[in-house]
């Protein structure tokens, strides 16, 4: 028995998949790739309610032929979210210099 290599992942004897030789704390989950940034949950949940409210308001007030434009609130949400994340990264990088 042992680890069977299959492409980028490795198949464990019990059928579970691991990215490397059980380097993660939980062998059932693949190891996290290096450089992957965690989602900024605080910013996400801070921005979500106002944009959901805006979406529902747009769905109520827009005429029947224009209700599809309420999706732009979701696009705006993600644009603002990633702008804040980018701003925080630049601010942090500037402080480290």
N, C-alpha and C positions, 0 to 999 in steps of 0.2 A: 504494500500500500504506500502511501505517501502523496505528495502533491503532484498532480498531473497538469502540466502547462497546456493551456489552450488559448493561444493568441495573447492579448494583453492581460487577461485575467488568469488566475490559477484555480483549477477545480479541486476542492478538498475531497478527501475520501468519503465524507458524509454527504456529498452533493452540493455543499454550500460554496459560494464564490468569494474569493478574497483577492485583492489587488497585489498584495505581497504576502510574505510568509507570516501571516497573522500578526502584523505589526500593530493593528488597531486593538483597542481594548476589548472590543466585541468581535469575535471571529465571524459572526453572521453578517456584519456590515463591511463593505469595502473600505479600505483606508481612504482618508480624505486627501485629495490631490494637494500638493504643496502650492502655495500661492493663492488658494481659493479663499476669497474673503467671505466672512459670514454676512448674512443679510442683516441690515440695520433695522431690527424689529421695532425699536422705539420710534424711529422716524416713520416707519410704515404705518403703525397703528395711530400715530399722531396725525398723519395726513389722510388716512382712510375715511374717517367719519365726514369731514367737510366735503370731500369729493363724492362720496356716496349720496350725501344730501343734495349736492349740486346736480348729480345725475337724476335723482328722483324729481327734483324741481323742474329740470329740463324736460323730462318725460311728461310731466303734467302740463306745462305751459306751451310746449311746441305743438304746432298743428300736426294733424295726422300724417301729412306728407313729409314732415321734417323730423319726426321722432328718432330716426336713425342717426341724427346728428348728436344725440346724447352720448354716443360712444367717445366723442372728443373729450369729455370729462375724464374718461379713463386714460386716454392718451396724455392729457395734461397732468394727471396724477403721477404717472410713471416718469414724465419729464421732470416734474418738480422733485420727485423722490431721488432720481439719479443726479440731478443738479445739486441737491443737498449732500448726497454721499460724496460727490466729486469735490465740493467745497470743503467738506470735512477732511478729506484726504490731503488736499493741497495745504490746508491750514496746519495739519499735523506734520506734513513734510517740511513746511517752512519753519516750524518750531524746532524740528530736529536738526536743522542746519546750523 
